[in-house]
Amino acid sequence: MGESQGGNATFRFSDTAVLSVAIAEAPIVVTSAEIDVALADTYERLDVRPGLLEGLAGIVERRWWPEDVTFADAAAMAGSKALAEAGIEPGAIGLLVDTSVSRAHLEPSAAVDVHHQLSMPSRCLNFDLSNACLGFVNGMHLAGTLIDAGQIDYAIVVDGEGSRGLHERTIERLQRPETTVSDIFENFASLTLGSGGAAMVLGRASEHPEGHRFVGGVSRAATQHHRICVGDMTQMRTDSRALLEAGMQLSVELWQEASESFDWSDLDCYVIHQVSNVHTQTLSAALGIDPDRVPLTFPLYGNIGPASIPFTLALQTDNLRAGDRVGCLGIGSGLNASVIEIAW
């Protein structure tokens, strides 16, 4: 599969291609201005200036699913679109990986629900892969590994995220009279999250010349920072400044080490994990990336967790031309970071 350094991965692919990438959009728009109104009394009592979600993070709005739409439903909707766009029948899929952070229960896996909804065959291996916001990129890596190894012909990676419940609980908690300024900023990142579904179908490049080849990638870890951001489906507490600083350090180290194997200094498109204005500007400057080559979805969709990279890529496909080099840059709390290059 490739070489390894110091227990971390530097890898290259030989015969894997992206056949399609699709999204499912949550229909309910929730603006940052609406959240500011809901927290107006708390802001006034604590002398906190409203408008930080839009002014600082750059998130104008995010989406919610209706209450009767589950996380697995969102993943399955995106998966169904991706299969149709790829022209691949469910019976041909050998691997289904659900990389969602959002989950309704601990067991069974969300993958079994999606597997059932998509009418996958019994022989299709299916499971969840969880790694915070990096999960989808890890799923792409795993799918490519199994395709290159000849164990499967096709794979589908799916993700369904929903922030409605977390937002509602966070807003209710911050409206309480005992809320402090520290509570507001520890919960700030929670209110930047969004909802959506994404899916990617992968197959053999040798059998699909119309596909977009996986080139290779690099992954690195900095797990000494695993307590900076900790959350569940009711609350997420984040030291945003510490997370940004640690994430930048890990990203720069990864980028520098990757330069020994890849030249990513002049890619045509950098699809990075969508967090905020501050994160995007800081990362672009730290890595020497042209910000004009970084498409943005966070202003209107928020941070959709692991779905954000495929979601952004799917919305960018009409702007990509054959031969373009695309870098998918992901980072997940914990910390883990990974980059995969795709030759469009």
C-alpha positions as CSV (number, residue, x, y, z in Angstrom):
1,M,0.0,0.0,0.0
2,G,2.8,2.4,0.7
3,E,5.4,3.5,3.2
4,S,5.1,4.4,6.8
5,Q,7.1,6.8,9.0
6,G,7.2,6.7,12.8
7,G,4.0,4.8,13.1
8,N,2.0,7.2,10.9
9,A,0.9,6.8,7.4
10,T,2.2,8.1,4.1
11,F,0.4,6.2,1.3
12,R,-0.2,6.0,-2.4
13,F,-3.0,4.4,-4.4
14,S,-2.7,2.4,-7.5
15,D,-6.1,1.7,-8.9
16,T,-8.8,3.7,-7.0
17,A,-11.1,6.4,-8.4
18,V,-13.9,8.5,-7.2
19,L,-17.0,7.7,-9.4
20,S,-19.4,10.2,-7.7
21,V,-19.9,12.4,-4.8
22,A,-23.3,13.6,-3.7
23,I,-25.1,15.5,-1.0
24,A,-28.4,15.7,0.8
25,E,-29.3,19.2,2.0
26,A,-31.2,19.8,5.2
27,P,-34.2,22.0,4.4
28,I,-34.6,24.2,7.5
29,V,-32.5,27.3,7.5
30,V,-31.4,28.7,10.9
31,T,-29.6,32.0,10.8
32,S,-27.0,33.3,13.2
33,A,-29.2,36.3,13.7
34,E,-32.0,34.1,15.0
35,I,-29.6,32.5,17.5
36,D,-28.5,35.9,18.7
37,V,-32.1,36.8,19.3
38,A,-32.6,33.6,21.3
39,L,-29.6,34.5,23.5
40,A,-30.2,38.3,23.6
41,D,-31.0,38.4,27.3
42,T,-28.0,36.3,28.3
43,Y,-25.7,38.5,26.1
44,E,-27.1,41.6,27.7
45,R,-26.8,40.3,31.2
46,L,-23.1,39.3,30.6
47,D,-22.2,42.3,28.4
48,V,-21.3,40.0,25.5
49,R,-21.5,41.5,22.0
50,P,-23.9,39.7,19.7
51,G,-23.0,38.9,16.2
52,L,-19.9,36.8,16.9
53,L,-21.2,33.7,15.0
54,E,-21.5,35.8,11.8
55,G,-18.9,38.5,12.4
56,L,-16.1,36.3,13.8
57,A,-16.8,32.8,12.5
58,G,-18.3,34.0,9.3
59,I,-21.3,31.6,9.6
60,V,-24.4,33.4,8.3
61,E,-26.7,30.4,8.6
62,R,-26.8,26.6,9.1
63,R,-29.4,23.9,8.4
64,W,-31.6,21.6,10.5
65,W,-33.4,18.4,9.5
66,P,-37.1,18.0,10.3
67,E,-37.6,16.1,13.5
68,D,-38.7,12.9,11.6
69,V,-35.5,12.7,9.6
70,T,-32.8,10.6,11.3
71,F,-29.0,10.8,10.8
72,A,-29.1,7.5,9.0
73,D,-31.9,8.8,6.7
74,A,-29.6,11.7,5.8
75,A,-26.7,9.4,5.0
76,A,-29.0,7.1,3.0
77,M,-30.4,10.0,0.9
78,A,-26.9,11.1,-0.1
79,G,-25.9,7.5,-0.7
80,S,-28.8,6.9,-3.0
81,K,-27.9,10.0,-5.1
82,A,-24.3,8.9,-5.2
83,L,-25.1,5.5,-6.5
84,A,-27.4,6.9,-9.2
85,E,-24.8,9.4,-10.3
86,A,-22.1,6.7,-10.5
87,G,-24.4,4.3,-12.3
88,I,-23.5,1.5,-9.9
89,E,-26.2,-0.9,-8.7
90,P,-26.3,-1.5,-4.9
91,G,-25.6,-5.2,-5.5
92,A,-22.1,-4.4,-6.8
93,I,-21.0,-2.6,-3.6
94,G,-18.6,-4.6,-1.5
95,L,-18.1,-2.1,1.4
96,L,-20.4,0.5,3.0
97,V,-18.8,2.8,5.7
98,D,-20.9,5.3,7.7
99,T,-18.5,7.9,9.1
100,S,-21.1,10.1,10.9
101,V,-20.4,11.7,14.3
102,S,-24.1,12.2,14.9
103,R,-25.7,9.0,16.2
104,A,-29.1,8.2,17.8
105,H,-27.8,5.2,19.8
106,L,-24.7,3.2,20.5
107,E,-25.8,0.0,18.8
108,P,-26.5,-1.3,16.3
109,S,-24.3,0.7,14.0
110,A,-25.8,3.4,11.8
111,A,-24.3,1.5,8.8
112,V,-26.8,-1.3,9.2
113,D,-29.7,1.2,8.8
114,V,-28.1,2.8,5.7
115,H,-27.3,-0.7,4.4
116,H,-31.0,-1.7,4.7
117,Q,-32.3,1.6,3.2
118,L,-30.0,1.3,0.2
119,S,-30.9,-2.4,-0.3
120,M,-27.3,-3.5,-0.2
121,P,-26.6,-7.2,-0.6
122,S,-25.8,-9.5,2.4
123,R,-22.2,-9.9,1.2
124,C,-21.6,-6.1,1.4
125,L,-19.3,-5.4,4.4
126,N,-20.8,-2.6,6.5
127,F,-19.7,-0.8,9.7
128,D,-19.3,2.6,11.3
129,L,-16.0,4.4,11.3
130,S,-15.8,7.3,13.8
131,N,-12.9,9.8,14.0
132,A,-14.6,13.2,14.8
133,C,-14.5,15.5,11.7
134,L,-11.8,13.4,10.0
135,G,-14.0,10.3,9.7
136,F,-15.0,10.7,6.0
137,V,-11.4,11.1,4.8
138,N,-10.5,8.0,6.8
139,G,-13.3,6.2,5.1
140,M,-12.0,7.3,1.7
141,H,-8.6,6.0,2.7
142,L,-9.9,2.7,3.9
143,A,-12.1,2.2,0.8
144,G,-9.2,2.9,-1.5
145,T,-7.0,0.4,0.4
146,L,-9.5,-2.4,0.0
147,I,-10.1,-1.6,-3.7
148,D,-6.3,-1.5,-4.3
149,A,-5.9,-4.8,-2.4
150,G,-8.4,-6.5,-4.7
151,Q,-10.8,-7.4,-1.9
152,I,-13.7,-5.3,-3.2
153,D,-14.7,-3.8,-6.6
154,Y,-16.8,-0.9,-5.3
155,A,-17.2,1.0,-2.0
156,I,-19.6,3.7,-0.8
157,V,-18.7,6.1,2.1
158,V,-21.6,7.9,3.6
159,D,-22.2,10.5,6.3
160,G,-25.3,12.0,7.9
161,E,-25.0,14.9,10.4
162,G,-27.7,16.8,12.3
163,S,-27.1,19.7,14.7
164,R,-30.7,20.5,15.7
165,G,-30.8,18.7,19.0
166,L,-27.4,19.9,20.1
167,H,-28.4,23.5,19.1
168,E,-31.7,23.4,21.0
169,R,-30.1,22.0,24.1
170,T,-27.2,24.4,24.0
171,I,-29.4,27.5,23.5
172,E,-31.7,26.3,26.4
173,R,-28.6,25.8,28.6
174,L,-27.2,29.2,27.8
175,Q,-30.5,30.9,28.5
176,R,-30.3,29.9,32.2
177,P,-29.6,32.6,34.8
178,E,-26.4,30.8,36.0
179,T,-24.7,30.9,32.6
180,T,-21.3,32.6,32.7
181,V,-19.2,34.3,30.0
182,S,-17.0,31.2,30.1
183,D,-20.0,29.0,29.3
184,I,-20.8,31.0,26.2
185,F,-17.3,30.7,24.7
186,E,-16.9,27.0,25.7
187,N,-20.2,26.4,23.8
188,F,-19.5,28.7,20.9
189,A,-18.2,26.0,18.6
190,S,-21.4,24.0,19.1
191,L,-23.5,26.8,17.5
192,T,-21.3,26.8,14.4
193,L,-22.3,23.2,13.5
194,G,-24.6,22.4,10.7
195,S,-26.6,19.5,9.2
196,G,-26.3,17.6,6.0
197,G,-25.6,14.3,4.3
198,A,-22.8,13.3,1.9
199,A,-21.7,10.2,0.1
200,M,-19.0,9.0,-2.3
201,V,-18.8,6.0,-4.5
202,L,-15.4,4.6,-5.3
203,G,-14.3,1.9,-7.8
204,R,-11.4,0.7,-9.8
205,A,-9.7,3.4,-11.9
206,S,-8.7,0.8,-14.5
207,E,-12.3,-0.1,-15.1
208,H,-13.6,3.5,-14.9
209,P,-11.5,5.9,-17.0
210,E,-14.1,8.5,-16.4
211,G,-13.4,8.4,-12.7
212,H,-11.2,10.7,-10.7
213,R,-8.1,8.9,-9.5
214,F,-6.9,8.8,-5.9
215,V,-3.2,9.7,-5.9
216,G,-2.1,9.3,-2.3
217,G,-2.0,11.0,1.0
218,V,-0.6,11.6,4.4
219,S,-2.0,11.2,7.9
220,R,-0.5,12.4,11.2
221,A,-1.7,12.5,14.9
222,A,-1.2,14.7,17.9
223,T,-3.3,12.9,20.5
224,Q,-1.8,14.9,23.4
225,H,-4.6,17.3,22.5
226,H,-7.5,14.9,23.0
227,R,-9.2,16.9,25.7
228,I,-9.4,20.2,23.9
229,C,-12.8,19.4,22.3
230,V,-15.1,16.9,24.0
231,G,-18.7,16.4,23.0
232,D,-21.7,14.2,22.8
233,M,-25.2,14.7,21.4
234,T,-26.2,17.0,24.2
235,Q,-23.2,19.2,24.7
236,M,-19.8,20.0,23.2
237,R,-17.2,22.0,25.2
238,T,-14.3,23.4,23.2
239,D,-11.3,25.5,23.9
240,S,-11.5,27.2,20.5
241,R,-8.2,29.0,20.7
242,A,-6.3,26.0,21.9
243,L,-7.9,23.8,19.3
244,L,-7.0,26.3,16.5
245,E,-3.4,26.6,17.7
246,A,-2.9,22.9,18.1
247,G,-4.6,22.1,14.8
248,M,-2.4,24.6,12.9
249,Q,0.7,23.2,14.4
250,L,-0.2,19.6,13.4
251,S,-1.3,20.7,9.9
252,V,2.0,22.6,9.3
253,E,4.0,19.6,10.5
254,L,2.0,17.2,8.2
255,W,2.4,19.6,5.3
256,Q,6.1,19.8,5.7
257,E,6.6,16.1,6.1
258,A,4.3,15.5,3.1
259,S,6.6,17.6,0.9
260,E,9.1,14.7,1.0
261,S,6.6,12.6,-1.0
262,F,4.1,15.0,-2.6
263,D,4.2,18.5,-4.2
264,W,1.0,20.2,-2.9
265,S,2.3,23.7,-3.2
266,D,0.3,24.5,-6.4
267,L,-2.9,22.4,-6.4
268,D,-5.9,23.6,-8.4
269,C,-8.3,23.2,-5.5
270,Y,-8.0,22.8,-1.8
271,V,-11.1,21.3,-0.2
272,I,-10.5,21.8,3.5
273,H,-12.6,21.0,6.5
274,Q,-15.1,23.8,6.9
275,V,-14.9,25.4,10.3
276,S,-14.9,29.2,10.2
277,N,-13.3,32.4,8.7
278,V,-10.5,32.4,11.3
279,H,-9.7,28.7,10.7
280,T,-9.7,29.0,6.9
281,Q,-7.6,32.2,6.8
282,T,-5.1,30.9,9.3
283,L,-4.7,27.5,7.6
284,S,-4.3,29.1,4.2
285,A,-1.6,31.4,5.4
286,A,0.2,28.7,7.4
287,L,0.3,26.3,4.5
288,G,0.9,28.9,1.8
289,I,-2.4,28.1,0.1
290,D,-4.0,30.5,-2.3
291,P,-7.3,31.4,-0.6
292,D,-8.9,31.8,-4.0
293,R,-8.5,28.1,-4.5
294,V,-10.3,27.2,-1.3
295,P,-14.1,26.9,-1.9
296,L,-16.2,27.7,1.1
297,T,-19.5,26.2,2.3
298,F,-19.4,27.1,6.0
299,P,-21.0,30.6,5.6
300,L,-24.3,29.0,4.5
301,Y,-24.1,25.5,5.9
302,G,-21.9,25.8,9.0
303,N,-19.4,23.1,10.1
304,I,-21.1,19.8,9.0
305,G,-18.5,17.7,10.7
306,P,-17.0,14.9,8.6
307,A,-19.6,15.5,5.9
308,S,-18.1,19.0,5.2
309,I,-15.3,17.8,2.9
310,P,-17.4,15.7,0.5
311,F,-20.2,18.2,0.8
312,T,-17.8,21.0,-0.3
313,L,-16.3,18.8,-3.0
314,A,-19.8,17.9,-4.4
315,L,-20.7,21.6,-4.7
316,Q,-17.4,22.3,-6.5
317,T,-17.5,19.5,-9.2
318,D,-19.0,21.8,-11.9
319,N,-16.0,24.1,-11.5
320,L,-13.4,21.3,-11.8
321,R,-11.8,20.3,-15.1
322,A,-10.2,17.0,-16.2
323,G,-6.6,17.0,-14.9
324,D,-7.2,19.4,-12.0
325,R,-5.3,18.4,-8.8
326,V,-7.6,18.4,-5.8
327,G,-6.4,18.2,-2.2
328,C,-8.9,17.1,0.5
329,L,-7.6,18.4,3.9
330,G,-9.2,17.1,7.0
331,I,-8.7,17.5,10.7
332,G,-10.6,16.0,13.6
333,S,-10.5,16.8,17.3
334,G,-8.3,14.4,19.1
335,L,-6.1,15.5,17.1
336,N,-5.8,13.7,13.8
337,A,-5.1,15.2,10.4
338,S,-5.1,13.8,6.9
339,V,-4.7,14.9,3.3
340,I,-5.7,12.9,0.2
341,E,-4.9,14.1,-3.4
342,I,-7.4,13.4,-6.2
343,A,-6.5,13.8,-9.9
344,W,-9.7,15.1,-11.4
